[in-house]
Amino acid sequence: MNKEFVKKMVKAEILRYEAIKEILPESLKNRVETLEKDAGVFIQELALEIVSENTLKSKGPGSTENKKSAKRVQVDFN
């Protein structure tokens, strides 16, 4: 898709959402704003958790946690 088209569509949806919020009664508007804040905090915590998990899993090539142990085996080809 065209990058400019996507930007304009996202902008249009944001404006539509804001317009709908403007016509809501004050009690519902406050409830929606609280949900937005809670969702933002949740997404931030989730992103930090995912990033921290990924950094723990891949510590790098020198990490002893990622290395598998190998046993030396003697093979008789006779």
Residue pairs with C-beta under 8 A, 6 or more apart in sequence:
21 29
21 32
24 32
58 66
59 65
59 66
